[in-house]
Amino acid sequence: MVVFDTDIRVEHPRDMADALARFSPGSIFYHAIDARQRREDGLDDFRAWVDEFGPPFRPLREALDTIDPYFLTLSDLRNRLMEEFARHGGEVKR
């Protein structure tokens, strides 16, 4: 596997839906599927990143938990991720 730096940086979950629109299928695979084998905790990169924002983003994390990447095409997976980040990414539950 070859990994390229795309210069895409996302600082907050509210910005992830727009960023995902620019992700290649290979990037979706790397962060959503390959990460599950690469990371010791078995999480994909999206859920691990959302966890860093703490309890206020639990609804987003729970929504991401419902996505099974093995039953979606990479395009459909990107669309589902975009939907959940758009729906929950800007919300902060206290």
PDB file with one MODEL, atoms N, CA, C and O in Angstrom:
MODEL        1
ATOM      1  N   MET A   1       0.847  -1.167   0.000  1.00  0.00           N
ATOM      2  CA  MET A   1       0.000   0.000   0.000  1.00  0.00           C
ATOM      3  C   MET A   1       0.899   1.238   0.000  1.00  0.00           C
ATOM      4  O   MET A   1       1.912   1.292   0.698  1.00  0.00           O
ATOM      5  N   VAL A   2       0.510   2.208  -0.784  1.00  0.00           N
ATOM      6  CA  VAL A   2       1.215   3.480  -0.838  1.00  0.00           C
ATOM      7  C   VAL A   2       0.260   4.545  -0.313  1.00  0.00           C
ATOM      8  O   VAL A   2      -0.896   4.608  -0.730  1.00  0.00           O
ATOM      9  N   VAL A   3       0.739   5.374   0.594  1.00  0.00           N
ATOM     10  CA  VAL A   3      -0.084   6.423   1.191  1.00  0.00           C
ATOM     11  C   VAL A   3       0.466   7.769   0.774  1.00  0.00           C
ATOM     12  O   VAL A   3       1.665   8.026   0.885  1.00  0.00           O
ATOM     13  N   PHE A   4      -0.424   8.634   0.289  1.00  0.00           N
ATOM     14  CA  PHE A   4      -0.044   9.976  -0.137  1.00  0.00           C
ATOM     15  C   PHE A   4      -0.656  11.006   0.788  1.00  0.00           C
ATOM     16  O   PHE A   4      -1.782  10.834   1.254  1.00  0.00           O
ATOM     17  N   ASP A   5       0.069  12.066   1.055  1.00  0.00           N
ATOM     18  CA  ASP A   5      -0.464  13.191   1.822  1.00  0.00           C
ATOM     19  C   ASP A   5      -1.252  14.069   0.853  1.00  0.00           C
ATOM     20  O   ASP A   5      -0.691  14.605  -0.103  1.00  0.00           O
ATOM     21  N   THR A   6      -2.552  14.215   1.102  1.00  0.00           N
ATOM     22  CA  THR A   6      -3.414  14.991   0.215  1.00  0.00           C
ATOM     23  C   THR A   6      -3.524  16.448   0.622  1.00  0.00           C
ATOM     24  O   THR A   6      -4.170  17.239  -0.066  1.00  0.00           O
ATOM     25  N   ASP A   7      -2.901  16.811   1.732  1.00  0.00           N
ATOM     26  CA  ASP A   7      -2.997  18.163   2.287  1.00  0.00           C
ATOM     27  C   ASP A   7      -4.404  18.511   2.761  1.00  0.00           C
ATOM     28  O   ASP A   7      -4.687  19.685   3.003  1.00  0.00           O
ATOM     29  N   ILE A   8      -5.285  17.540   2.899  1.00  0.00           N
ATOM     30  CA  ILE A   8      -6.613  17.783   3.463  1.00  0.00           C
ATOM     31  C   ILE A   8      -6.479  17.676   4.976  1.00  0.00           C
ATOM     32  O   ILE A   8      -6.048  16.649   5.501  1.00  0.00           O
ATOM     33  N   ARG A   9      -6.850  18.740   5.667  1.00  0.00           N
ATOM     34  CA  ARG A   9      -6.808  18.761   7.125  1.00  0.00           C
ATOM     35  C   ARG A   9      -8.183  19.158   7.636  1.00  0.00           C
ATOM     36  O   ARG A   9      -8.785  20.111   7.139  1.00  0.00           O
ATOM     37  N   VAL A  10      -8.676  18.433   8.621  1.00  0.00           N
ATOM     38  CA  VAL A  10      -9.981  18.709   9.198  1.00  0.00           C
ATOM     39  C   VAL A  10      -9.778  18.905  10.694  1.00  0.00           C
ATOM     40  O   VAL A  10      -9.266  18.023  11.383  1.00  0.00           O
ATOM     41  N   GLU A  11     -10.177  20.051  11.179  1.00  0.00           N
ATOM     42  CA  GLU A  11      -9.954  20.390  12.586  1.00  0.00           C
ATOM     43  C   GLU A  11     -11.136  20.051  13.486  1.00  0.00           C
ATOM     44  O   GLU A  11     -10.963  19.861  14.690  1.00  0.00           O
ATOM     45  N   HIS A  12     -12.342  19.973  12.910  1.00  0.00           N
ATOM     46  CA  HIS A  12     -13.546  19.795  13.723  1.00  0.00           C
ATOM     47  C   HIS A  12     -14.543  18.919  12.967  1.00  0.00           C
ATOM     48  O   HIS A  12     -14.612  18.985  11.739  1.00  0.00           O
ATOM     49  N   PRO A  13     -15.312  18.104  13.678  1.00  0.00           N
ATOM     50  CA  PRO A  13     -16.293  17.250  13.007  1.00  0.00           C
ATOM     51  C   PRO A  13     -17.268  17.996  12.092  1.00  0.00           C
ATOM     52  O   PRO A  13     -17.731  17.426  11.104  1.00  0.00           O
ATOM     53  N   ARG A  14     -17.588  19.248  12.396  1.00  0.00           N
ATOM     54  CA  ARG A  14     -18.530  19.988  11.549  1.00  0.00           C
ATOM     55  C   ARG A  14     -17.979  20.184  10.133  1.00  0.00           C
ATOM     56  O   ARG A  14     -18.744  20.447   9.205  1.00  0.00           O
ATOM     57  N   ASP A  15     -16.665  20.058   9.961  1.00  0.00           N
ATOM     58  CA  ASP A  15     -16.040  20.271   8.655  1.00  0.00           C
ATOM     59  C   ASP A  15     -15.783  18.979   7.885  1.00  0.00           C
ATOM     60  O   ASP A  15     -15.355  19.017   6.731  1.00  0.00           O
ATOM     61  N   MET A  16     -16.040  17.845   8.515  1.00  0.00           N
ATOM     62  CA  MET A  16     -15.692  16.576   7.890  1.00  0.00           C
ATOM     63  C   MET A  16     -16.566  16.236   6.690  1.00  0.00           C
ATOM     64  O   MET A  16     -16.057  15.683   5.716  1.00  0.00           O
ATOM     65  N   ALA A  17     -17.855  16.543   6.720  1.00  0.00           N
ATOM     66  CA  ALA A  17     -18.722  16.198   5.588  1.00  0.00           C
ATOM     67  C   ALA A  17     -18.211  16.833   4.303  1.00  0.00           C
ATOM     68  O   ALA A  17     -18.158  16.171   3.267  1.00  0.00           O
ATOM     69  N   ASP A  18     -17.836  18.098   4.355  1.00  0.00           N
ATOM     70  CA  ASP A  18     -17.309  18.772   3.169  1.00  0.00           C
ATOM     71  C   ASP A  18     -15.980  18.164   2.732  1.00  0.00           C
ATOM     72  O   ASP A  18     -15.725  18.015   1.537  1.00  0.00           O
ATOM     73  N   ALA A  19     -15.139  17.817   3.695  1.00  0.00           N
ATOM     74  CA  ALA A  19     -13.846  17.219   3.360  1.00  0.00           C
ATOM     75  C   ALA A  19     -14.033  15.848   2.714  1.00  0.00           C
ATOM     76  O   ALA A  19     -13.327  15.508   1.765  1.00  0.00           O
ATOM     77  N   LEU A  20     -14.975  15.065   3.220  1.00  0.00           N
ATOM     78  CA  LEU A  20     -15.201  13.729   2.680  1.00  0.00           C
ATOM     79  C   LEU A  20     -15.576  13.766   1.203  1.00  0.00           C
ATOM     80  O   LEU A  20     -15.282  12.823   0.467  1.00  0.00           O
ATOM     81  N   ALA A  21     -16.209  14.823   0.769  1.00  0.00           N
ATOM     82  CA  ALA A  21     -16.581  14.950  -0.646  1.00  0.00           C
ATOM     83  C   ALA A  21     -15.344  14.926  -1.544  1.00  0.00           C
ATOM     84  O   ALA A  21     -15.441  14.600  -2.727  1.00  0.00           O
ATOM     85  N   ARG A  22     -14.186  15.270  -0.986  1.00  0.00           N
ATOM     86  CA  ARG A  22     -12.937  15.295  -1.760  1.00  0.00           C
ATOM     87  C   ARG A  22     -12.092  14.036  -1.557  1.00  0.00           C
ATOM     88  O   ARG A  22     -11.047  13.889  -2.192  1.00  0.00           O
ATOM     89  N   PHE A  23     -12.526  13.131  -0.689  1.00  0.00           N
ATOM     90  CA  PHE A  23     -11.785  11.897  -0.446  1.00  0.00           C
ATOM     91  C   PHE A  23     -11.910  10.969  -1.651  1.00  0.00           C
ATOM     92  O   PHE A  23     -13.003  10.775  -2.183  1.00  0.00           O
ATOM     93  N   SER A  24     -10.799  10.405  -2.073  1.00  0.00           N
ATOM     94  CA  SER A  24     -10.821   9.400  -3.135  1.00  0.00           C
ATOM     95  C   SER A  24     -11.345   8.090  -2.560  1.00  0.00           C
ATOM     96  O   SER A  24     -11.357   7.913  -1.342  1.00  0.00           O
ATOM     97  N   PRO A  25     -11.773   7.179  -3.410  1.00  0.00           N
ATOM     98  CA  PRO A  25     -12.167   5.857  -2.907  1.00  0.00           C
ATOM     99  C   PRO A  25     -11.035   5.189  -2.117  1.00  0.00           C
ATOM    100  O   PRO A  25     -11.288   4.511  -1.121  1.00  0.00           O
ATOM    101  N   GLY A  26      -9.798   5.380  -2.560  1.00  0.00           N
ATOM    102  CA  GLY A  26      -8.668   4.810  -1.835  1.00  0.00           C
ATOM    103  C   GLY A  26      -8.528   5.382  -0.431  1.00  0.00           C
ATOM    104  O   GLY A  26      -8.177   4.660   0.503  1.00  0.00           O
ATOM    105  N   SER A  27      -8.799   6.666  -0.279  1.00  0.00           N
ATOM    106  CA  SER A  27      -8.733   7.289   1.046  1.00  0.00           C
ATOM    107  C   SER A  27      -9.842   6.773   1.949  1.00  0.00           C
ATOM    108  O   SER A  27      -9.630   6.545   3.140  1.00  0.00           O
ATOM    109  N   ILE A  28     -11.022   6.591   1.376  1.00  0.00           N
ATOM    110  CA  ILE A  28     -12.130   6.022   2.161  1.00  0.00           C
ATOM    111  C   ILE A  28     -11.742   4.617   2.629  1.00  0.00           C
ATOM    112  O   ILE A  28     -11.937   4.272   3.795  1.00  0.00           O
ATOM    113  N   PHE A  29     -11.200   3.818   1.728  1.00  0.00           N
ATOM    114  CA  PHE A  29     -10.771   2.468   2.102  1.00  0.00           C
ATOM    115  C   PHE A  29      -9.738   2.517   3.217  1.00  0.00           C
ATOM    116  O   PHE A  29      -9.859   1.789   4.203  1.00  0.00           O
ATOM    117  N   TYR A  30      -8.730   3.360   3.078  1.00  0.00           N
ATOM    118  CA  TYR A  30      -7.638   3.437   4.051  1.00  0.00           C
ATOM    119  C   TYR A  30      -8.156   3.826   5.437  1.00  0.00           C
ATOM    120  O   TYR A  30      -7.779   3.212   6.435  1.00  0.00           O
ATOM    121  N   HIS A  31      -9.014   4.838   5.499  1.00  0.00           N
ATOM    122  CA  HIS A  31      -9.455   5.358   6.797  1.00  0.00           C
ATOM    123  C   HIS A  31     -10.624   4.585   7.416  1.00  0.00           C
ATOM    124  O   HIS A  31     -10.779   4.569   8.637  1.00  0.00           O
ATOM    125  N   ALA A  32     -11.443   3.948   6.580  1.00  0.00           N
ATOM    126  CA  ALA A  32     -12.631   3.277   7.115  1.00  0.00           C
ATOM    127  C   ALA A  32     -12.488   1.764   7.216  1.00  0.00           C
ATOM    128  O   ALA A  32     -13.109   1.146   8.080  1.00  0.00           O
ATOM    129  N   ILE A  33     -11.684   1.161   6.354  1.00  0.00           N
ATOM    130  CA  ILE A  33     -11.582  -0.298   6.340  1.00  0.00           C
ATOM    131  C   ILE A  33     -10.191  -0.761   6.761  1.00  0.00           C
ATOM    132  O   ILE A  33     -10.059  -1.547   7.699  1.00  0.00           O
ATOM    133  N   ASP A  34      -9.172  -0.290   6.088  1.00  0.00           N
ATOM    134  CA  ASP A  34      -7.813  -0.699   6.433  1.00  0.00           C
ATOM    135  C   ASP A  34      -7.459  -0.342   7.876  1.00  0.00           C
ATOM    136  O   ASP A  34      -6.745  -1.090   8.544  1.00  0.00           O
ATOM    137  N   ALA A  35      -7.948   0.777   8.349  1.00  0.00           N
ATOM    138  CA  ALA A  35      -7.632   1.220   9.709  1.00  0.00           C
ATOM    139  C   ALA A  35      -8.046   0.190  10.755  1.00  0.00           C
ATOM    140  O   ALA A  35      -7.398   0.066  11.794  1.00  0.00           O
ATOM    141  N   ARG A  36      -9.106  -0.538  10.490  1.00  0.00           N
ATOM    142  CA  ARG A  36      -9.595  -1.527  11.460  1.00  0.00           C
ATOM    143  C   ARG A  36      -8.580  -2.640  11.694  1.00  0.00           C
ATOM    144  O   ARG A  36      -8.556  -3.237  12.770  1.00  0.00           O
ATOM    145  N   GLN A  37      -7.747  -2.924  10.707  1.00  0.00           N
ATOM    146  CA  GLN A  37      -6.679  -3.904  10.886  1.00  0.00           C
ATOM    147  C   GLN A  37      -5.384  -3.231  11.338  1.00  0.00           C
ATOM    148  O   GLN A  37      -4.561  -3.851  12.010  1.00  0.00           O
ATOM    149  N   ARG A  38      -5.210  -1.991  10.976  1.00  0.00           N
ATOM    150  CA  ARG A  38      -3.985  -1.252  11.263  1.00  0.00           C
ATOM    151  C   ARG A  38      -3.930  -0.781  12.717  1.00  0.00           C
ATOM    152  O   ARG A  38      -2.865  -0.782  13.335  1.00  0.00           O
ATOM    153  N   ARG A  39      -5.064  -0.386  13.250  1.00  0.00           N
ATOM    154  CA  ARG A  39      -5.102   0.164  14.605  1.00  0.00           C
ATOM    155  C   ARG A  39      -5.236  -0.956  15.639  1.00  0.00           C
ATOM    156  O   ARG A  39      -5.962  -1.923  15.412  1.00  0.00           O
ATOM    157  N   GLU A  40      -4.554  -0.832  16.751  1.00  0.00           N
ATOM    158  CA  GLU A  40      -4.631  -1.849  17.806  1.00  0.00           C
ATOM    159  C   GLU A  40      -6.016  -1.940  18.428  1.00  0.00           C
ATOM    160  O   GLU A  40      -6.423  -3.013  18.871  1.00  0.00           O
ATOM    161  N   ASP A  41      -6.755  -0.816  18.467  1.00  0.00           N
ATOM    162  CA  ASP A  41      -8.073  -0.816  19.092  1.00  0.00           C
ATOM    163  C   ASP A  41      -9.177  -1.304  18.153  1.00  0.00           C
ATOM    164  O   ASP A  41     -10.323  -1.442  18.580  1.00  0.00           O
ATOM    165  N   GLY A  42      -8.855  -1.568  16.877  1.00  0.00           N
ATOM    166  CA  GLY A  42      -9.828  -2.089  15.935  1.00  0.00           C
ATOM    167  C   GLY A  42     -10.811  -1.066  15.386  1.00  0.00           C
ATOM    168  O   GLY A  42     -11.743  -1.416  14.662  1.00  0.00           O
ATOM    169  N   LEU A  43     -10.601   0.193  15.731  1.00  0.00           N
ATOM    170  CA  LEU A  43     -11.495   1.247  15.238  1.00  0.00           C
ATOM    171  C   LEU A  43     -11.046   1.736  13.871  1.00  0.00           C
ATOM    172  O   LEU A  43      -9.878   1.616  13.500  1.00  0.00           O
ATOM    173  N   ASP A  44     -11.995   2.287  13.131  1.00  0.00           N
ATOM    174  CA  ASP A  44     -11.608   3.005  11.920  1.00  0.00           C
ATOM    175  C   ASP A  44     -11.124   4.389  12.352  1.00  0.00           C
ATOM    176  O   ASP A  44     -11.359   4.812  13.484  1.00  0.00           O
ATOM    177  N   ASP A  45     -10.456   5.082  11.450  1.00  0.00           N
ATOM    178  CA  ASP A  45      -9.887   6.386  11.787  1.00  0.00           C
ATOM    179  C   ASP A  45     -10.946   7.429  12.100  1.00  0.00           C
ATOM    180  O   ASP A  45     -10.704   8.325  12.909  1.00  0.00           O
ATOM    181  N   PHE A  46     -12.116   7.333  11.477  1.00  0.00           N
ATOM    182  CA  PHE A  46     -13.164   8.321  11.714  1.00  0.00           C
ATOM    183  C   PHE A  46     -13.694   8.234  13.144  1.00  0.00           C
ATOM    184  O   PHE A  46     -13.816   9.252  13.824  1.00  0.00           O
ATOM    185  N   ARG A  47     -14.006   7.027  13.597  1.00  0.00           N
ATOM    186  CA  ARG A  47     -14.524   6.876  14.963  1.00  0.00           C
ATOM    187  C   ARG A  47     -13.460   7.222  15.995  1.00  0.00           C
ATOM    188  O   ARG A  47     -13.767   7.848  17.009  1.00  0.00           O
ATOM    189  N   ALA A  48     -12.222   6.826  15.754  1.00  0.00           N
ATOM    190  CA  ALA A  48     -11.145   7.150  16.695  1.00  0.00           C
ATOM    191  C   ALA A  48     -10.968   8.665  16.794  1.00  0.00           C
ATOM    192  O   ALA A  48     -10.742   9.198  17.881  1.00  0.00           O
ATOM    193  N   TRP A  49     -11.070   9.354  15.659  1.00  0.00           N
ATOM    194  CA  TRP A  49     -10.908  10.808  15.650  1.00  0.00           C
ATOM    195  C   TRP A  49     -12.059  11.477  16.394  1.00  0.00           C
ATOM    196  O   TRP A  49     -11.833  12.395  17.182  1.00  0.00           O
ATOM    197  N   VAL A  50     -13.280  11.031  16.155  1.00  0.00           N
ATOM    198  CA  VAL A  50     -14.442  11.609  16.840  1.00  0.00           C
ATOM    199  C   VAL A  50     -14.323  11.390  18.344  1.00  0.00           C
ATOM    200  O   VAL A  50     -14.711  12.262  19.121  1.00  0.00           O
ATOM    201  N   ASP A  51     -13.801  10.255  18.764  1.00  0.00           N
ATOM    202  CA  ASP A  51     -13.621   9.989  20.193  1.00  0.00           C
ATOM    203  C   ASP A  51     -12.757  11.049  20.865  1.00  0.00           C
ATOM    204  O   ASP A  51     -12.940  11.333  22.049  1.00  0.00           O
ATOM    205  N   GLU A  52     -11.824  11.636  20.130  1.00  0.00           N
ATOM    206  CA  GLU A  52     -10.949  12.660  20.701  1.00  0.00           C
ATOM    207  C   GLU A  52     -11.715  13.916  21.109  1.00  0.00           C
ATOM    208  O   GLU A  52     -11.202  14.713  21.894  1.00  0.00           O
ATOM    209  N   PHE A  53     -12.921  14.109  20.600  1.00  0.00           N
ATOM    210  CA  PHE A  53     -13.726  15.284  20.927  1.00  0.00           C
ATOM    211  C   PHE A  53     -14.600  15.061  22.153  1.00  0.00           C
ATOM    212  O   PHE A  53     -15.284  15.979  22.604  1.00  0.00           O
ATOM    213  N   GLY A  54     -14.581  13.857  22.689  1.00  0.00           N
ATOM    214  CA  GLY A  54     -15.221  13.572  23.954  1.00  0.00           C
ATOM    215  C   GLY A  54     -16.724  13.385  23.922  1.00  0.00           C
ATOM    216  O   GLY A  54     -17.334  13.296  22.856  1.00  0.00           O
ATOM    217  N   PRO A  55     -17.320  13.325  25.126  1.00  0.00           N
ATOM    218  CA  PRO A  55     -18.746  13.021  25.284  1.00  0.00           C
ATOM    219  C   PRO A  55     -19.709  13.910  24.487  1.00  0.00           C
ATOM    220  O   PRO A  55     -20.757  13.419  24.069  1.00  0.00           O
ATOM    221  N   PRO A  56     -19.408  15.175  24.259  1.00  0.00           N
ATOM    222  CA  PRO A  56     -20.376  15.971  23.488  1.00  0.00           C
ATOM    223  C   PRO A  56     -20.655  15.410  22.087  1.00  0.00           C
ATOM    224  O   PRO A  56     -21.688  15.711  21.489  1.00  0.00           O
ATOM    225  N   PHE A  57     -19.736  14.601  21.572  1.00  0.00           N
ATOM    226  CA  PHE A  57     -19.917  14.048  20.237  1.00  0.00           C
ATOM    227  C   PHE A  57     -20.303  12.577  20.250  1.00  0.00           C
ATOM    228  O   PHE A  57     -20.131  11.878  19.252  1.00  0.00           O
ATOM    229  N   ARG A  58     -20.822  12.106  21.375  1.00  0.00           N
ATOM    230  CA  ARG A  58     -21.286  10.719  21.471  1.00  0.00           C
ATOM    231  C   ARG A  58     -22.370  10.402  20.442  1.00  0.00           C
ATOM    232  O   ARG A  58     -22.322   9.320  19.857  1.00  0.00           O
ATOM    233  N   PRO A  59     -23.350  11.285  20.185  1.00  0.00           N
ATOM    234  CA  PRO A  59     -24.352  10.951  19.151  1.00  0.00           C
ATOM    235  C   PRO A  59     -23.731  10.711  17.775  1.00  0.00           C
ATOM    236  O   PRO A  59     -24.185   9.837  17.036  1.00  0.00           O
ATOM    237  N   LEU A  60     -22.717  11.465  17.434  1.00  0.00           N
ATOM    238  CA  LEU A  60     -22.025  11.240  16.168  1.00  0.00           C
ATOM    239  C   LEU A  60     -21.321   9.895  16.198  1.00  0.00           C
ATOM    240  O   LEU A  60     -21.416   9.122  15.245  1.00  0.00           O
ATOM    241  N   ARG A  61     -20.622   9.613  17.276  1.00  0.00           N
ATOM    242  CA  ARG A  61     -19.915   8.326  17.388  1.00  0.00           C
ATOM    243  C   ARG A  61     -20.895   7.172  17.293  1.00  0.00           C
ATOM    244  O   ARG A  61     -20.617   6.186  16.610  1.00  0.00           O
ATOM    245  N   GLU A  62     -22.031   7.270  17.959  1.00  0.00           N
ATOM    246  CA  GLU A  62     -23.020   6.201  17.915  1.00  0.00           C
ATOM    247  C   GLU A  62     -23.582   6.034  16.500  1.00  0.00           C
ATOM    248  O   GLU A  62     -23.853   4.913  16.069  1.00  0.00           O
ATOM    249  N   ALA A  63     -23.753   7.125  15.790  1.00  0.00           N
ATOM    250  CA  ALA A  63     -24.221   7.046  14.400  1.00  0.00           C
ATOM    251  C   ALA A  63     -23.173   6.368  13.526  1.00  0.00           C
ATOM    252  O   ALA A  63     -23.518   5.556  12.668  1.00  0.00           O
ATOM    253  N   LEU A  64     -21.903   6.690  13.733  1.00  0.00           N
ATOM    254  CA  LEU A  64     -20.836   6.058  12.957  1.00  0.00           C
ATOM    255  C   LEU A  64     -20.736   4.566  13.268  1.00  0.00           C
ATOM    256  O   LEU A  64     -20.396   3.766  12.396  1.00  0.00           O
ATOM    257  N   ASP A  65     -21.033   4.197  14.512  1.00  0.00           N
ATOM    258  CA  ASP A  65     -20.996   2.782  14.908  1.00  0.00           C
ATOM    259  C   ASP A  65     -21.991   1.933  14.115  1.00  0.00           C
ATOM    260  O   ASP A  65     -21.789   0.729  13.963  1.00  0.00           O
ATOM    261  N   THR A  66     -23.054   2.543  13.613  1.00  0.00           N
ATOM    262  CA  THR A  66     -24.084   1.779  12.899  1.00  0.00           C
ATOM    263  C   THR A  66     -23.709   1.491  11.447  1.00  0.00           C
ATOM    264  O   THR A  66     -24.388   0.710  10.781  1.00  0.00           O
ATOM    265  N   ILE A  67     -22.651   2.104  10.951  1.00  0.00           N
ATOM    266  CA  ILE A  67     -22.248   1.922   9.561  1.00  0.00           C
ATOM    267  C   ILE A  67     -21.348   0.696   9.436  1.00  0.00           C
ATOM    268  O   ILE A  67     -20.296   0.620  10.070  1.00  0.00           O
ATOM    269  N   ASP A  68     -21.768  -0.255   8.618  1.00  0.00           N
ATOM    270  CA  ASP A  68     -20.954  -1.442   8.361  1.00  0.00           C
ATOM    271  C   ASP A  68     -20.285  -1.271   6.998  1.00  0.00           C
ATOM    272  O   ASP A  68     -20.939  -1.432   5.968  1.00  0.00           O
ATOM    273  N   PRO A  69     -18.999  -0.949   6.979  1.00  0.00           N
ATOM    274  CA  PRO A  69     -18.337  -0.647   5.710  1.00  0.00           C
ATOM    275  C   PRO A  69     -18.184  -1.835   4.781  1.00  0.00           C
ATOM    276  O   PRO A  69     -17.884  -1.666   3.599  1.00  0.00           O
ATOM    277  N   TYR A  70     -18.387  -3.039   5.305  1.00  0.00           N
ATOM    278  CA  TYR A  70     -18.192  -4.234   4.497  1.00  0.00           C
ATOM    279  C   TYR A  70     -19.399  -4.558   3.614  1.00  0.00           C
ATOM    280  O   TYR A  70     -19.317  -5.437   2.756  1.00  0.00           O
ATOM    281  N   PHE A  71     -20.509  -3.863   3.815  1.00  0.00           N
ATOM    282  CA  PHE A  71     -21.710  -4.110   3.025  1.00  0.00           C
ATOM    283  C   PHE A  71     -22.070  -2.923   2.139  1.00  0.00           C
ATOM    284  O   PHE A  71     -23.191  -2.838   1.637  1.00  0.00           O
ATOM    285  N   LEU A  72     -21.125  -2.010   1.948  1.00  0.00           N
ATOM    286  CA  LEU A  72     -21.352  -0.825   1.125  1.00  0.00           C
ATOM    287  C   LEU A  72     -20.229  -0.691   0.103  1.00  0.00           C
ATOM    288  O   LEU A  72     -19.099  -1.110   0.354  1.00  0.00           O
ATOM    289  N   THR A  73     -20.541  -0.114  -1.034  1.00  0.00           N
ATOM    290  CA  THR A  73     -19.470   0.254  -1.954  1.00  0.00           C
ATOM    291  C   THR A  73     -18.711   1.417  -1.317  1.00  0.00           C
ATOM    292  O   THR A  73     -19.224   2.059  -0.401  1.00  0.00           O
ATOM    293  N   LEU A  74     -17.520   1.690  -1.782  1.00  0.00           N
ATOM    294  CA  LEU A  74     -16.754   2.807  -1.217  1.00  0.00           C
ATOM    295  C   LEU A  74     -17.472   4.131  -1.435  1.00  0.00           C
ATOM    296  O   LEU A  74     -17.408   5.015  -0.581  1.00  0.00           O
ATOM    297  N   SER A  75     -18.143   4.276  -2.549  1.00  0.00           N
ATOM    298  CA  SER A  75     -18.910   5.491  -2.821  1.00  0.00           C
ATOM    299  C   SER A  75     -20.084   5.618  -1.847  1.00  0.00           C
ATOM    300  O   SER A  75     -20.330   6.693  -1.300  1.00  0.00           O
ATOM    301  N   ASP A  76     -20.800   4.522  -1.638  1.00  0.00           N
ATOM    302  CA  ASP A  76     -21.916   4.541  -0.690  1.00  0.00           C
ATOM    303  C   ASP A  76     -21.424   4.768   0.735  1.00  0.00           C
ATOM    304  O   ASP A  76     -22.078   5.454   1.520  1.00  0.00           O
ATOM    305  N   LEU A  77     -20.282   4.199   1.063  1.00  0.00           N
ATOM    306  CA  LEU A  77     -19.697   4.406   2.385  1.00  0.00           C
ATOM    307  C   LEU A  77     -19.357   5.877   2.590  1.00  0.00           C
ATOM    308  O   LEU A  77     -19.661   6.444   3.640  1.00  0.00           O
ATOM    309  N   ARG A  78     -18.735   6.492   1.603  1.00  0.00           N
ATOM    310  CA  ARG A  78     -18.432   7.919   1.706  1.00  0.00           C
ATOM    311  C   ARG A  78     -19.713   8.725   1.901  1.00  0.00           C
ATOM    312  O   ARG A  78     -19.752   9.641   2.722  1.00  0.00           O
ATOM    313  N   ASN A  79     -20.758   8.390   1.152  1.00  0.00           N
ATOM    314  CA  ASN A  79     -22.022   9.115   1.287  1.00  0.00           C
ATOM    315  C   ASN A  79     -22.635   8.958   2.669  1.00  0.00           C
ATOM    316  O   ASN A  79     -23.147   9.927   3.231  1.00  0.00           O
ATOM    317  N   ARG A  80     -22.589   7.746   3.228  1.00  0.00           N
ATOM    318  CA  ARG A  80     -23.121   7.531   4.583  1.00  0.00           C
ATOM    319  C   ARG A  80     -22.329   8.315   5.616  1.00  0.00           C
ATOM    320  O   ARG A  80     -22.903   8.926   6.517  1.00  0.00           O
ATOM    321  N   LEU A  81     -20.996   8.295   5.481  1.00  0.00           N
ATOM    322  CA  LEU A  81     -20.160   9.066   6.403  1.00  0.00           C
ATOM    323  C   LEU A  81     -20.486  10.556   6.295  1.00  0.00           C
ATOM    324  O   LEU A  81     -20.612  11.246   7.307  1.00  0.00           O
ATOM    325  N   MET A  82     -20.621  11.040   5.070  1.00  0.00           N
ATOM    326  CA  MET A  82     -20.957  12.450   4.870  1.00  0.00           C
ATOM    327  C   MET A  82     -22.292  12.793   5.521  1.00  0.00           C
ATOM    328  O   MET A  82     -22.422  13.836   6.162  1.00  0.00           O
ATOM    329  N   GLU A  83     -23.288  11.917   5.357  1.00  0.00           N
ATOM    330  CA  GLU A  83     -24.608  12.148   5.961  1.00  0.00           C
ATOM    331  C   GLU A  83     -24.512  12.261   7.472  1.00  0.00           C
ATOM    332  O   GLU A  83     -25.080  13.177   8.067  1.00  0.00           O
ATOM    333  N   GLU A  84     -23.794  11.333   8.095  1.00  0.00           N
ATOM    334  CA  GLU A  84     -23.716  11.341   9.559  1.00  0.00           C
ATOM    335  C   GLU A  84     -22.911  12.533  10.075  1.00  0.00           C
ATOM    336  O   GLU A  84     -23.285  13.143  11.077  1.00  0.00           O
ATOM    337  N   PHE A  85     -21.822  12.868   9.406  1.00  0.00           N
ATOM    338  CA  PHE A  85     -21.066  14.041   9.845  1.00  0.00           C
ATOM    339  C   PHE A  85     -21.877  15.311   9.632  1.00  0.00           C
ATOM    340  O   PHE A  85     -21.819  16.223  10.457  1.00  0.00           O
ATOM    341  N   ALA A  86     -22.630  15.387   8.542  1.00  0.00           N
ATOM    342  CA  ALA A  86     -23.462  16.570   8.308  1.00  0.00           C
ATOM    343  C   ALA A  86     -24.581  16.646   9.341  1.00  0.00           C
ATOM    344  O   ALA A  86     -24.918  17.732   9.812  1.00  0.00           O
ATOM    345  N   ARG A  87     -25.153  15.507   9.692  1.00  0.00           N
ATOM    346  CA  ARG A  87     -26.259  15.473  10.640  1.00  0.00           C
ATOM    347  C   ARG A  87     -25.807  15.748  12.070  1.00  0.00           C
ATOM    348  O   ARG A  87     -26.492  16.460  12.804  1.00  0.00           O
ATOM    349  N   HIS A  88     -24.675  15.198  12.474  1.00  0.00           N
ATOM    350  CA  HIS A  88     -24.251  15.271  13.880  1.00  0.00           C
ATOM    351  C   HIS A  88     -22.977  16.061  14.138  1.00  0.00           C
ATOM    352  O   HIS A  88     -22.695  16.412  15.283  1.00  0.00           O
ATOM    353  N   GLY A  89     -22.220  16.339  13.121  1.00  0.00           N
ATOM    354  CA  GLY A  89     -20.891  16.917  13.320  1.00  0.00           C
ATOM    355  C   GLY A  89     -20.865  18.288  13.958  1.00  0.00           C
ATOM    356  O   GLY A  89     -19.928  18.620  14.684  1.00  0.00           O
ATOM    357  N   GLY A  90     -21.875  19.080  13.697  1.00  0.00           N
ATOM    358  CA  GLY A  90     -21.899  20.414  14.277  1.00  0.00           C
ATOM    359  C   GLY A  90     -22.616  20.479  15.607  1.00  0.00           C
ATOM    360  O   GLY A  90     -22.540  21.473  16.329  1.00  0.00           O
ATOM    361  N   GLU A  91     -23.325  19.386  15.920  1.00  0.00           N
ATOM    362  CA  GLU A  91     -24.090  19.369  17.155  1.00  0.00           C
ATOM    363  C   GLU A  91     -23.179  19.032  18.328  1.00  0.00           C
ATOM    364  O   GLU A  91     -22.271  18.208  18.227  1.00  0.00           O
ATOM    365  N   VAL A  92     -23.449  19.680  19.411  1.00  0.00           N
ATOM    366  CA  VAL A  92     -22.734  19.363  20.639  1.00  0.00           C
ATOM    367  C   VAL A  92     -23.793  19.075  21.700  1.00  0.00           C
ATOM    368  O   VAL A  92     -24.519  19.978  22.114  1.00  0.00           O
ATOM    369  N   LYS A  93     -23.882  17.842  22.134  1.00  0.00           N
ATOM    370  CA  LYS A  93     -24.833  17.439  23.172  1.00  0.00           C
ATOM    371  C   LYS A  93     -24.144  17.529  24.521  1.00  0.00           C
ATOM    372  O   LYS A  93     -23.044  17.007  24.698  1.00  0.00           O
ATOM    373  N   ARG A  94     -24.769  18.170  25.444  1.00  0.00           N
ATOM    374  CA  ARG A  94     -24.194  18.307  26.788  1.00  0.00           C
ATOM    375  C   ARG A  94     -25.001  17.525  27.783  1.00  0.00           C
ATOM    376  O   ARG A  94     -24.676  17.516  28.970  1.00  0.00           O
TER     377      ARG A  94
ENDMDL
END
